[in-house]
Amino acid sequence: MNFEFSHEQELLRKTVRQFVEAEISPFIAEWDAKGGFDPNVWKRLADLGLMGVCIPEKYGGSGMDYNSLAIVCEELERGDTAFRTAVSVHTGLNSMTLLQWGTEWQKEQFLIPQARGEKIGAFGLTEPGAGSDVAALLTTAVRNGNDYVINGQKTWISLCDVADHFIVFAYTDKMKKHQGISAFIVERTRPGFSSKAIKGKYGIRSGNTGELFFDDLRIPAENRLGEEGEGFKIAMAALDNGRFTVAAGACGLIMACLEESVKYCQSRTTFGRPIGEHQLVQQMIANMEAGYQMSRLLVYRAGEMKNNGIRNTRETSLAKWQACDFANKAADDAVQIHGAYGYSDEYPVARYLRNSKAPVIYEGTREIHTIMQAEYVLGKREDKKLNRMLPPWPSA
């Protein structure tokens, strides 16, 4: 494998970094404090082609490879996790799922405007009583003539109040358990749809997260994604893409922690010398660097598999688990290096620590990924090729 970035990828990294430094970094402390960011950021992301960076050009995207998406996510999270989360959900969980499973009509209707940034996509799987245990979901979709009628609730849904389209999972046959779950594309404008933001989050405060409610919400059968009973497979395939973007973003958070810590080490003096000369501080700095380099290798290996149309559930799980753990530890060490100042909003490392916790939980907890990796090694889990894979790059 060649992990050197192409000229186009280096240009992309530079473009996103400049965007973050001009459009996010100067305002993020204020946005984090008030619990929301300027919605015009969406338009500026779209103008740069970042809302559909790895979607083929014929579907409105930029036609770049999947590791280019990783670059975008890393650089956005270096600014703040909320912006990487938005791209993870819009592109990773929704648009890439439409690319993999959607009909041509669905791609025309939903994917193209999302890839162009004209519409925003989101993902509705988690429920109050169904997180890691997907089969415990209670939302139902009952066939009624040429329509489905959806009733139920989703929670911890990113972009709940701003997304235009949602991929929603519901039981069409509860008796079949996992094989009875189906996927649907739900538009916000449908009667019976409502959403409500969750307030008082520990971290990712500038991001919009909340609940979705479906009350006799009626959608045409053509909005069903895949066949009846394929919902669980679609959800797991979507999580392969979402986890990839989360892992890539975690690399950006590690780098942000490292940069801030190095800067502080060079300005803070204790016992007559810069704190960066103390060995235990150096150990924390070295661990951040090691975590960053190892995480990037895991992320770009998974991205290369995506580029070649190879199923990568195992590799993406490992990348997500390790990168998010490294990011959480890097943020904790960054606060420790800053001492009492790290416990205040005077420096960004407190925000990094708050933001670092959610990715350890969502899209598969640390414990879920630990079990998955053990089962692969013990021969209790095996990935088979799906009947629908992401198109290998280039796919424009």
FIGUPA-78444 format. One record per residue (C-alpha): residue in three letters; x, y, z. Coordinates in Angstrom, 3 decimals, always signed. Layout:
BEGIN
residu = ALA; xx = X; yy = Y; zz = Z
...
***
This chain:
BEGIN
residu = MET; xx = +0.000; yy = +0.000; zz = +0.000
residu = ASN; xx = +1.092; yy = +3.537; zz = -0.723
residu = PHE; xx = +0.152; yy = +5.903; zz = +2.071
residu = GLU; xx = +1.610; yy = +8.974; zz = +0.397
residu = PHE; xx = -1.049; yy = +11.548; zz = -0.457
residu = SER; xx = -1.511; yy = +12.526; zz = -4.073
residu = HIS; xx = -1.161; yy = +16.137; zz = -5.170
residu = GLU; xx = -4.961; yy = +16.427; zz = -5.204
residu = GLN; xx = -5.219; yy = +15.047; zz = -1.667
residu = GLU; xx = -2.564; yy = +17.422; zz = -0.363
residu = LEU; xx = -4.457; yy = +20.294; zz = -1.973
residu = LEU; xx = -7.667; yy = +19.048; zz = -0.372
residu = ARG; xx = -6.032; yy = +18.916; zz = +3.063
residu = LYS; xx = -4.698; yy = +22.440; zz = +2.637
residu = THR; xx = -8.109; yy = +23.701; zz = +1.491
residu = VAL; xx = -9.982; yy = +22.169; zz = +4.433
residu = ARG; xx = -7.368; yy = +23.376; zz = +6.922
residu = GLN; xx = -7.643; yy = +26.918; zz = +5.601
residu = PHE; xx = -11.417; yy = +26.673; zz = +5.824
residu = VAL; xx = -11.231; yy = +25.500; zz = +9.449
residu = GLU; xx = -8.793; yy = +28.218; zz = +10.447
residu = ALA; xx = -10.866; yy = +30.945; zz = +8.784
residu = GLU; xx = -14.447; yy = +29.758; zz = +9.299
residu = ILE; xx = -14.449; yy = +27.611; zz = +12.456
residu = SER; xx = -11.534; yy = +28.220; zz = +14.826
residu = PRO; xx = -12.203; yy = +31.940; zz = +15.459
residu = PHE; xx = -15.821; yy = +31.262; zz = +16.448
residu = ILE; xx = -15.911; yy = +27.777; zz = +17.941
residu = ALA; xx = -15.580; yy = +28.809; zz = +21.594
residu = GLU; xx = -18.631; yy = +31.072; zz = +21.208
residu = TRP; xx = -20.614; yy = +28.429; zz = +19.298
residu = ASP; xx = -19.740; yy = +25.771; zz = +21.851
residu = ALA; xx = -20.879; yy = +28.020; zz = +24.691
residu = LYS; xx = -24.221; yy = +28.877; zz = +23.099
residu = GLY; xx = -24.896; yy = +25.350; zz = +21.795
residu = GLY; xx = -25.069; yy = +25.914; zz = +18.034
residu = PHE; xx = -23.088; yy = +27.098; zz = +15.026
residu = ASP; xx = -23.728; yy = +29.472; zz = +12.146
residu = PRO; xx = -25.865; yy = +27.560; zz = +9.584
residu = ASN; xx = -24.090; yy = +29.425; zz = +6.786
residu = VAL; xx = -21.146; yy = +27.089; zz = +7.397
residu = TRP; xx = -23.177; yy = +24.420; zz = +5.570
residu = LYS; xx = -23.269; yy = +26.522; zz = +2.413
residu = ARG; xx = -19.562; yy = +27.229; zz = +2.561
residu = LEU; xx = -18.832; yy = +23.516; zz = +2.990
residu = ALA; xx = -21.017; yy = +22.818; zz = -0.035
residu = ASP; xx = -19.297; yy = +25.529; zz = -2.086
residu = LEU; xx = -15.999; yy = +23.702; zz = -1.503
residu = GLY; xx = -17.531; yy = +20.404; zz = -2.639
residu = LEU; xx = -17.081; yy = +18.841; zz = +0.802
residu = MET; xx = -20.666; yy = +17.629; zz = +1.262
residu = GLY; xx = -20.186; yy = +14.903; zz = -1.335
residu = VAL; xx = -16.436; yy = +14.569; zz = -1.509
residu = CYS; xx = -16.416; yy = +10.810; zz = -2.258
residu = ILE; xx = -19.707; yy = +10.655; zz = -4.158
residu = PRO; xx = -19.312; yy = +10.129; zz = -7.948
residu = GLU; xx = -19.659; yy = +13.193; zz = -10.098
residu = LYS; xx = -22.683; yy = +11.781; zz = -11.910
residu = TYR; xx = -24.523; yy = +11.859; zz = -8.577
residu = GLY; xx = -23.523; yy = +15.426; zz = -7.758
residu = GLY; xx = -20.336; yy = +14.720; zz = -5.791
residu = SER; xx = -16.680; yy = +15.602; zz = -6.200
residu = GLY; xx = -15.691; yy = +12.112; zz = -7.341
residu = MET; xx = -12.732; yy = +11.774; zz = -4.967
residu = ASP; xx = -11.667; yy = +8.536; zz = -3.294
residu = TYR; xx = -12.681; yy = +7.370; zz = +0.182
residu = ASN; xx = -9.398; yy = +8.366; zz = +1.794
residu = SER; xx = -10.113; yy = +11.903; zz = +0.624
residu = LEU; xx = -13.193; yy = +11.731; zz = +2.830
residu = ALA; xx = -10.882; yy = +10.684; zz = +5.687
residu = ILE; xx = -8.734; yy = +13.768; zz = +5.069
residu = VAL; xx = -11.801; yy = +16.010; zz = +5.230
residu = CYS; xx = -12.960; yy = +14.415; zz = +8.494
residu = GLU; xx = -9.540; yy = +14.629; zz = +10.116
residu = GLU; xx = -9.137; yy = +18.298; zz = +9.273
residu = LEU; xx = -12.688; yy = +19.222; zz = +10.327
residu = GLU; xx = -12.327; yy = +17.542; zz = +13.706
residu = ARG; xx = -9.041; yy = +19.302; zz = +14.234
residu = GLY; xx = -11.307; yy = +22.365; zz = +14.361
residu = ASP; xx = -14.208; yy = +20.813; zz = +16.287
residu = THR; xx = -15.909; yy = +17.445; zz = +16.530
residu = ALA; xx = -19.334; yy = +18.904; zz = +15.687
residu = PHE; xx = -18.327; yy = +19.619; zz = +12.099
residu = ARG; xx = -16.812; yy = +16.212; zz = +11.517
residu = THR; xx = -19.953; yy = +14.695; zz = +13.039
residu = ALA; xx = -22.084; yy = +16.611; zz = +10.566
residu = VAL; xx = -20.094; yy = +15.279; zz = +7.605
residu = SER; xx = -19.996; yy = +11.773; zz = +9.116
residu = VAL; xx = -23.766; yy = +11.669; zz = +9.344
residu = HIS; xx = -24.589; yy = +13.473; zz = +6.108
residu = THR; xx = -21.985; yy = +11.745; zz = +3.934
residu = GLY; xx = -20.873; yy = +8.590; zz = +5.773
residu = LEU; xx = -24.152; yy = +7.321; zz = +7.178
residu = ASN; xx = -26.653; yy = +8.732; zz = +4.699
residu = SER; xx = -25.211; yy = +9.601; zz = +1.275
residu = MET; xx = -22.814; yy = +6.661; zz = +1.042
residu = THR; xx = -25.669; yy = +4.355; zz = +2.071
residu = LEU; xx = -27.825; yy = +5.760; zz = -0.723
residu = LEU; xx = -24.922; yy = +5.254; zz = -3.113
residu = GLN; xx = -24.600; yy = +1.624; zz = -2.014
residu = TRP; xx = -28.253; yy = +0.603; zz = -1.666
residu = GLY; xx = -30.402; yy = +3.195; zz = -3.428
residu = THR; xx = -32.321; yy = +2.801; zz = -6.667
residu = GLU; xx = -31.551; yy = +5.171; zz = -9.516
residu = TRP; xx = -34.738; yy = +7.067; zz = -8.705
residu = GLN; xx = -33.687; yy = +7.415; zz = -5.061
residu = LYS; xx = -30.239; yy = +8.612; zz = -6.059
residu = GLU; xx = -31.761; yy = +11.183; zz = -8.388
residu = GLN; xx = -34.296; yy = +12.311; zz = -5.803
residu = PHE; xx = -32.182; yy = +12.294; zz = -2.638
residu = LEU; xx = -28.476; yy = +11.603; zz = -3.226
residu = ILE; xx = -27.764; yy = +14.234; zz = -5.875
residu = PRO; xx = -29.113; yy = +17.215; zz = -3.901
residu = GLN; xx = -27.317; yy = +15.948; zz = -0.789
residu = ALA; xx = -23.984; yy = +15.552; zz = -2.576
residu = ARG; xx = -24.347; yy = +19.080; zz = -3.927
residu = GLY; xx = -25.109; yy = +20.367; zz = -0.433
residu = GLU; xx = -28.579; yy = +21.553; zz = -1.420
residu = LYS; xx = -30.161; yy = +19.152; zz = +1.079
residu = ILE; xx = -28.882; yy = +17.634; zz = +4.319
residu = GLY; xx = -29.125; yy = +13.928; zz = +5.146
residu = ALA; xx = -29.193; yy = +12.178; zz = +8.527
residu = PHE; xx = -29.593; yy = +8.693; zz = +9.999
residu = GLY; xx = -32.180; yy = +7.280; zz = +12.421
residu = LEU; xx = -31.319; yy = +3.956; zz = +14.049
residu = THR; xx = -30.940; yy = +4.465; zz = +17.834
residu = GLU; xx = -34.025; yy = +4.458; zz = +20.078
residu = PRO; xx = -34.518; yy = +5.056; zz = +23.817
residu = GLY; xx = -34.363; yy = +1.303; zz = +24.412
residu = ALA; xx = -32.297; yy = +0.219; zz = +21.407
residu = GLY; xx = -28.669; yy = +1.210; zz = +20.965
residu = SER; xx = -26.138; yy = -1.591; zz = +20.672
residu = ASP; xx = -29.072; yy = -4.034; zz = +20.682
residu = VAL; xx = -30.565; yy = -3.101; zz = +17.322
residu = ALA; xx = -33.204; yy = -5.855; zz = +17.474
residu = ALA; xx = -34.783; yy = -4.099; zz = +20.475
residu = LEU; xx = -36.075; yy = -1.198; zz = +18.378
residu = LEU; xx = -39.825; yy = -0.510; zz = +18.579
residu = THR; xx = -40.454; yy = +1.689; zz = +15.531
residu = THR; xx = -42.772; yy = -0.013; zz = +13.043
residu = ALA; xx = -43.575; yy = +0.417; zz = +9.357
residu = VAL; xx = -46.853; yy = -1.159; zz = +8.239
residu = ARG; xx = -47.624; yy = -1.600; zz = +4.541
residu = ASN; xx = -50.849; yy = +0.115; zz = +3.547
residu = GLY; xx = -51.545; yy = -0.126; zz = -0.171
residu = ASN; xx = -48.749; yy = +1.678; zz = -1.997
residu = ASP; xx = -47.530; yy = +3.322; zz = +1.223
residu = TYR; xx = -45.917; yy = +2.502; zz = +4.531
residu = VAL; xx = -47.194; yy = +4.002; zz = +7.776
residu = ILE; xx = -44.408; yy = +4.591; zz = +10.303
residu = ASN; xx = -44.864; yy = +4.972; zz = +14.049
residu = GLY; xx = -42.159; yy = +5.275; zz = +16.662
residu = GLN; xx = -39.307; yy = +7.331; zz = +18.038
residu = LYS; xx = -35.554; yy = +7.748; zz = +17.538
residu = THR; xx = -33.059; yy = +9.392; zz = +19.868
residu = TRP; xx = -29.493; yy = +10.742; zz = +19.831
residu = ILE; xx = -29.941; yy = +11.633; zz = +16.177
residu = SER; xx = -27.355; yy = +14.091; zz = +14.869
residu = LEU; xx = -28.744; yy = +16.923; zz = +12.693
residu = CYS; xx = -32.243; yy = +16.125; zz = +13.991
residu = ASP; xx = -33.517; yy = +19.683; zz = +13.548
residu = VAL; xx = -31.648; yy = +20.614; zz = +10.368
residu = ALA; xx = -31.635; yy = +17.533; zz = +8.116
residu = ASP; xx = -34.037; yy = +17.313; zz = +5.177
residu = HIS; xx = -33.857; yy = +13.528; zz = +4.649
residu = PHE; xx = -33.441; yy = +10.697; zz = +7.152
residu = ILE; xx = -32.662; yy = +7.017; zz = +6.638
residu = VAL; xx = -34.927; yy = +5.424; zz = +9.243
residu = PHE; xx = -35.040; yy = +1.803; zz = +10.399
residu = ALA; xx = -38.278; yy = +0.130; zz = +11.463
residu = TYR; xx = -39.772; yy = -3.309; zz = +11.876
residu = THR; xx = -41.899; yy = -4.535; zz = +8.992
residu = ASP; xx = -42.112; yy = -7.981; zz = +10.626
residu = LYS; xx = -41.310; yy = -8.128; zz = +14.351
residu = MET; xx = -41.488; yy = -11.933; zz = +14.416
residu = LYS; xx = -38.408; yy = -12.185; zz = +12.171
residu = LYS; xx = -36.226; yy = -10.125; zz = +14.552
residu = HIS; xx = -33.134; yy = -8.864; zz = +12.674
residu = GLN; xx = -34.512; yy = -10.175; zz = +9.375
residu = GLY; xx = -37.714; yy = -8.206; zz = +9.927
residu = ILE; xx = -36.087; yy = -4.753; zz = +9.952
residu = SER; xx = -36.398; yy = -2.537; zz = +6.876
residu = ALA; xx = -34.947; yy = +0.842; zz = +5.901
residu = PHE; xx = -36.834; yy = +3.894; zz = +4.653
residu = ILE; xx = -36.059; yy = +7.381; zz = +3.379
residu = VAL; xx = -38.158; yy = +9.854; zz = +5.339
residu = GLU; xx = -38.487; yy = +13.529; zz = +4.428
residu = ARG; xx = -38.901; yy = +16.122; zz = +7.155
residu = THR; xx = -41.876; yy = +17.636; zz = +5.332
residu = ARG; xx = -44.014; yy = +14.507; zz = +5.728
residu = PRO; xx = -47.082; yy = +14.981; zz = +7.986
residu = GLY; xx = -46.557; yy = +13.123; zz = +11.245
residu = PHE; xx = -42.839; yy = +13.978; zz = +11.505
residu = SER; xx = -41.410; yy = +16.067; zz = +14.359
residu = SER; xx = -38.045; yy = +16.527; zz = +16.060
residu = LYS; xx = -36.711; yy = +17.896; zz = +19.335
residu = ALA; xx = -33.146; yy = +18.806; zz = +20.284
residu = ILE; xx = -31.451; yy = +17.384; zz = +23.378
residu = LYS; xx = -30.042; yy = +20.117; zz = +25.615
residu = GLY; xx = -27.311; yy = +19.966; zz = +28.234
residu = LYS; xx = -24.908; yy = +17.616; zz = +26.440
residu = TYR; xx = -21.505; yy = +17.021; zz = +28.003
residu = GLY; xx = -19.683; yy = +17.550; zz = +24.726
residu = ILE; xx = -20.077; yy = +18.376; zz = +21.010
residu = ARG; xx = -22.240; yy = +21.226; zz = +22.249
residu = SER; xx = -22.253; yy = +23.193; zz = +19.014
residu = GLY; xx = -23.723; yy = +20.211; zz = +17.171
residu = ASN; xx = -27.448; yy = +19.568; zz = +16.827
residu = THR; xx = -28.527; yy = +16.253; zz = +18.409
residu = GLY; xx = -31.980; yy = +15.097; zz = +19.470
residu = GLU; xx = -35.070; yy = +12.978; zz = +18.953
residu = LEU; xx = -37.310; yy = +12.126; zz = +16.004
residu = PHE; xx = -40.988; yy = +11.265; zz = +16.310
residu = PHE; xx = -43.189; yy = +9.480; zz = +13.763
residu = ASP; xx = -46.933; yy = +9.640; zz = +14.290
residu = ASP; xx = -48.785; yy = +7.766; zz = +11.534
residu = LEU; xx = -46.202; yy = +9.127; zz = +9.115
residu = ARG; xx = -47.013; yy = +7.932; zz = +5.605
residu = ILE; xx = -44.382; yy = +7.474; zz = +2.884
residu = PRO; xx = -44.643; yy = +5.874; zz = -0.577
residu = ALA; xx = -43.272; yy = +2.359; zz = -0.983
residu = GLU; xx = -40.675; yy = +3.695; zz = -3.423
residu = ASN; xx = -39.024; yy = +5.356; zz = -0.405
residu = ARG; xx = -38.112; yy = +1.962; zz = +1.004
residu = LEU; xx = -34.336; yy = +1.476; zz = +0.768
residu = GLY; xx = -33.481; yy = -2.051; zz = -0.320
residu = GLU; xx = -35.919; yy = -4.927; zz = +0.088
residu = GLU; xx = -38.108; yy = -5.648; zz = +3.088
residu = GLY; xx = -35.985; yy = -7.342; zz = +5.737
residu = GLU; xx = -32.674; yy = -5.912; zz = +4.460
residu = GLY; xx = -32.654; yy = -3.102; zz = +7.009
residu = PHE; xx = -30.212; yy = -4.722; zz = +9.405
residu = LYS; xx = -27.690; yy = -5.377; zz = +6.624
residu = ILE; xx = -28.115; yy = -1.816; zz = +5.386
residu = ALA; xx = -27.606; yy = -0.431; zz = +8.890
residu = MET; xx = -24.414; yy = -2.445; zz = +9.396
residu = ALA; xx = -23.079; yy = -1.412; zz = +5.988
residu = ALA; xx = -23.841; yy = +2.218; zz = +6.835
residu = LEU; xx = -21.991; yy = +1.874; zz = +10.133
residu = ASP; xx = -18.908; yy = +0.647; zz = +8.253
residu = ASN; xx = -18.888; yy = +4.019; zz = +6.511
residu = GLY; xx = -19.815; yy = +6.055; zz = +9.564
residu = ARG; xx = -17.185; yy = +4.374; zz = +11.730
residu = PHE; xx = -14.575; yy = +5.077; zz = +9.077
residu = THR; xx = -15.304; yy = +8.802; zz = +9.239
residu = VAL; xx = -15.378; yy = +8.769; zz = +13.058
residu = ALA; xx = -11.955; yy = +7.095; zz = +13.161
residu = ALA; xx = -10.555; yy = +9.609; zz = +10.679
residu = GLY; xx = -11.950; yy = +12.468; zz = +12.723
residu = ALA; xx = -10.361; yy = +11.069; zz = +15.886
residu = CYS; xx = -6.973; yy = +11.476; zz = +14.191
residu = GLY; xx = -7.737; yy = +15.182; zz = +13.849
residu = LEU; xx = -8.606; yy = +15.464; zz = +17.523
residu = ILE; xx = -5.352; yy = +13.762; zz = +18.522
residu = MET; xx = -3.447; yy = +16.215; zz = +16.354
residu = ALA; xx = -5.295; yy = +19.172; zz = +17.890
residu = CYS; xx = -4.398; yy = +17.910; zz = +21.384
residu = LEU; xx = -0.793; yy = +17.436; zz = +20.342
residu = GLU; xx = -0.478; yy = +20.885; zz = +18.784
residu = GLU; xx = -1.978; yy = +22.656; zz = +21.791
residu = SER; xx = +0.131; yy = +20.637; zz = +24.217
residu = VAL; xx = +3.385; yy = +21.333; zz = +22.362
residu = LYS; xx = +2.547; yy = +25.032; zz = +22.251
residu = TYR; xx = +1.866; yy = +25.078; zz = +25.998
residu = CYS; xx = +5.024; yy = +23.061; zz = +26.750
residu = GLN; xx = +7.091; yy = +25.700; zz = +24.997
residu = SER; xx = +5.548; yy = +28.602; zz = +26.923
residu = ARG; xx = +5.026; yy = +27.224; zz = +30.442
residu = THR; xx = +7.921; yy = +27.019; zz = +32.904
residu = THR; xx = +8.079; yy = +25.055; zz = +36.160
residu = PHE; xx = +11.022; yy = +24.495; zz = +38.452
residu = GLY; xx = +13.077; yy = +26.825; zz = +36.309
residu = ARG; xx = +12.661; yy = +25.105; zz = +32.959
residu = PRO; xx = +9.995; yy = +24.559; zz = +30.248
residu = ILE; xx = +7.609; yy = +21.765; zz = +31.212
residu = GLY; xx = +8.396; yy = +20.015; zz = +27.942
residu = GLU; xx = +11.767; yy = +19.106; zz = +29.455
residu = HIS; xx = +10.114; yy = +17.015; zz = +32.184
residu = GLN; xx = +10.153; yy = +13.343; zz = +31.261
residu = LEU; xx = +6.585; yy = +12.520; zz = +32.320
residu = VAL; xx = +5.276; yy = +15.373; zz = +30.175
residu = GLN; xx = +7.400; yy = +14.091; zz = +27.308
residu = GLN; xx = +5.834; yy = +10.673; zz = +27.812
residu = MET; xx = +2.354; yy = +12.131; zz = +27.292
residu = ILE; xx = +3.523; yy = +13.988; zz = +24.180
residu = ALA; xx = +5.145; yy = +10.828; zz = +22.815
residu = ASN; xx = +1.973; yy = +8.804; zz = +23.442
residu = MET; xx = -0.084; yy = +11.351; zz = +21.502
residu = GLU; xx = +2.297; yy = +11.112; zz = +18.542
residu = ALA; xx = +2.254; yy = +7.307; zz = +18.643
residu = GLY; xx = -1.541; yy = +7.242; zz = +18.876
residu = TYR; xx = -1.856; yy = +9.629; zz = +15.943
residu = GLN; xx = +0.471; yy = +7.668; zz = +13.676
residu = MET; xx = -1.062; yy = +4.267; zz = +14.510
residu = SER; xx = -4.599; yy = +5.557; zz = +14.094
residu = ARG; xx = -3.865; yy = +7.057; zz = +10.683
residu = LEU; xx = -2.422; yy = +3.766; zz = +9.455
residu = LEU; xx = -5.557; yy = +1.894; zz = +10.532
residu = VAL; xx = -7.850; yy = +4.504; zz = +8.960
residu = TYR; xx = -6.102; yy = +4.653; zz = +5.604
residu = ARG; xx = -5.858; yy = +0.872; zz = +5.400
residu = ALA; xx = -9.653; yy = +0.706; zz = +5.735
residu = GLY; xx = -9.990; yy = +3.507; zz = +3.197
residu = GLU; xx = -7.828; yy = +1.661; zz = +0.697
residu = MET; xx = -10.053; yy = -1.391; zz = +1.085
residu = LYS; xx = -13.071; yy = +0.797; zz = +0.367
residu = ASN; xx = -11.291; yy = +2.166; zz = -2.700
residu = ASN; xx = -10.948; yy = -1.390; zz = -3.980
residu = GLY; xx = -14.525; yy = -2.445; zz = -3.207
residu = ILE; xx = -13.483; yy = -4.852; zz = -0.438
residu = ARG; xx = -15.658; yy = -5.356; zz = +2.624
residu = ASN; xx = -13.875; yy = -3.794; zz = +5.600
residu = THR; xx = -16.085; yy = -4.290; zz = +8.651
residu = ARG; xx = -13.273; yy = -5.835; zz = +10.691
residu = GLU; xx = -10.663; yy = -3.257; zz = +9.713
residu = THR; xx = -12.998; yy = -0.290; zz = +10.178
residu = SER; xx = -14.099; yy = -1.558; zz = +13.587
residu = LEU; xx = -10.483; yy = -1.768; zz = +14.721
residu = ALA; xx = -9.704; yy = +1.704; zz = +13.380
residu = LYS; xx = -12.746; yy = +3.239; zz = +15.076
residu = TRP; xx = -12.075; yy = +1.539; zz = +18.412
residu = GLN; xx = -8.393; yy = +2.368; zz = +18.597
residu = ALA; xx = -8.482; yy = +5.887; zz = +17.146
residu = CYS; xx = -11.300; yy = +6.983; zz = +19.449
residu = ASP; xx = -9.571; yy = +5.520; zz = +22.502
residu = PHE; xx = -6.312; yy = +7.223; zz = +21.523
residu = ALA; xx = -8.171; yy = +10.526; zz = +21.054
residu = ASN; xx = -9.871; yy = +10.249; zz = +24.445
residu = LYS; xx = -6.507; yy = +9.542; zz = +26.112
residu = ALA; xx = -4.787; yy = +12.335; zz = +24.185
residu = ALA; xx = -7.437; yy = +14.819; zz = +25.313
residu = ASP; xx = -7.136; yy = +13.672; zz = +28.921
residu = ASP; xx = -3.355; yy = +14.052; zz = +28.775
residu = ALA; xx = -3.669; yy = +17.467; zz = +27.117
residu = VAL; xx = -5.752; yy = +18.689; zz = +30.052
residu = GLN; xx = -3.198; yy = +17.198; zz = +32.456
residu = ILE; xx = -0.338; yy = +18.972; zz = +30.697
residu = HIS; xx = -2.203; yy = +22.272; zz = +30.956
residu = GLY; xx = -2.834; yy = +21.722; zz = +34.671
residu = ALA; xx = -5.480; yy = +23.990; zz = +36.194
residu = TYR; xx = -5.679; yy = +26.002; zz = +32.974
residu = GLY; xx = -6.754; yy = +22.858; zz = +31.164
residu = TYR; xx = -9.810; yy = +22.727; zz = +33.377
residu = SER; xx = -11.073; yy = +26.073; zz = +32.091
residu = ASP; xx = -12.344; yy = +27.457; zz = +28.810
residu = GLU; xx = -9.266; yy = +29.665; zz = +28.525
residu = TYR; xx = -7.644; yy = +26.870; zz = +26.491
residu = PRO; xx = -9.424; yy = +24.567; zz = +24.011
residu = VAL; xx = -8.234; yy = +21.312; zz = +25.592
residu = ALA; xx = -11.202; yy = +21.146; zz = +27.987
residu = ARG; xx = -13.497; yy = +21.191; zz = +24.933
residu = TYR; xx = -11.358; yy = +18.488; zz = +23.323
residu = LEU; xx = -11.820; yy = +16.261; zz = +26.363
residu = ARG; xx = -15.591; yy = +16.797; zz = +26.417
residu = ASN; xx = -15.831; yy = +16.141; zz = +22.697
residu = SER; xx = -13.635; yy = +13.040; zz = +22.804
residu = LYS; xx = -16.028; yy = +10.982; zz = +24.906
residu = ALA; xx = -19.027; yy = +10.678; zz = +22.574
residu = PRO; xx = -17.111; yy = +8.938; zz = +19.732
residu = VAL; xx = -16.022; yy = +6.245; zz = +22.212
residu = ILE; xx = -19.743; yy = +5.508; zz = +22.683
residu = TYR; xx = -21.580; yy = +6.100; zz = +19.406
residu = GLU; xx = -21.442; yy = +3.935; zz = +16.273
residu = GLY; xx = -20.428; yy = +0.966; zz = +18.381
residu = THR; xx = -19.170; yy = +1.371; zz = +21.930
residu = ARG; xx = -15.624; yy = +0.508; zz = +22.918
residu = GLU; xx = -17.028; yy = -2.695; zz = +24.412
residu = ILE; xx = -18.866; yy = -3.702; zz = +21.233
residu = HIS; xx = -15.726; yy = -3.272; zz = +19.139
residu = THR; xx = -13.667; yy = -5.187; zz = +21.682
residu = ILE; xx = -16.063; yy = -8.124; zz = +21.409
residu = MET; xx = -16.106; yy = -7.892; zz = +17.619
residu = GLN; xx = -12.327; yy = -8.059; zz = +17.376
residu = ALA; xx = -12.127; yy = -10.980; zz = +19.787
residu = GLU; xx = -14.786; yy = -12.865; zz = +17.817
residu = TYR; xx = -12.862; yy = -12.356; zz = +14.572
residu = VAL; xx = -9.688; yy = -13.732; zz = +16.127
residu = LEU; xx = -11.527; yy = -16.664; zz = +17.742
residu = GLY; xx = -13.241; yy = -17.573; zz = +14.483
residu = LYS; xx = -16.731; yy = -16.782; zz = +15.794
residu = ARG; xx = -17.312; yy = -13.946; zz = +13.312
residu = GLU; xx = -16.754; yy = -13.854; zz = +9.566
residu = ASP; xx = -17.589; yy = -11.151; zz = +7.042
residu = LYS; xx = -19.192; yy = -12.270; zz = +3.815
residu = LYS; xx = -19.370; yy = -10.104; zz = +0.734
residu = LEU; xx = -22.602; yy = -8.132; zz = +0.664
residu = ASN; xx = -24.841; yy = -8.366; zz = -2.381
residu = ARG; xx = -24.380; yy = -4.610; zz = -2.748
residu = MET; xx = -20.966; yy = -3.067; zz = -2.113
residu = LEU; xx = -19.799; yy = +0.503; zz = -2.348
residu = PRO; xx = -18.542; yy = +1.082; zz = -5.877
residu = PRO; xx = -14.727; yy = +0.954; zz = -5.983
residu = TRP; xx = -12.979; yy = +4.216; zz = -6.787
residu = PRO; xx = -12.860; yy = +5.738; zz = -9.357
residu = SER; xx = -16.595; yy = +5.381; zz = -9.831
residu = ALA; xx = -17.564; yy = +8.652; zz = -11.475
***
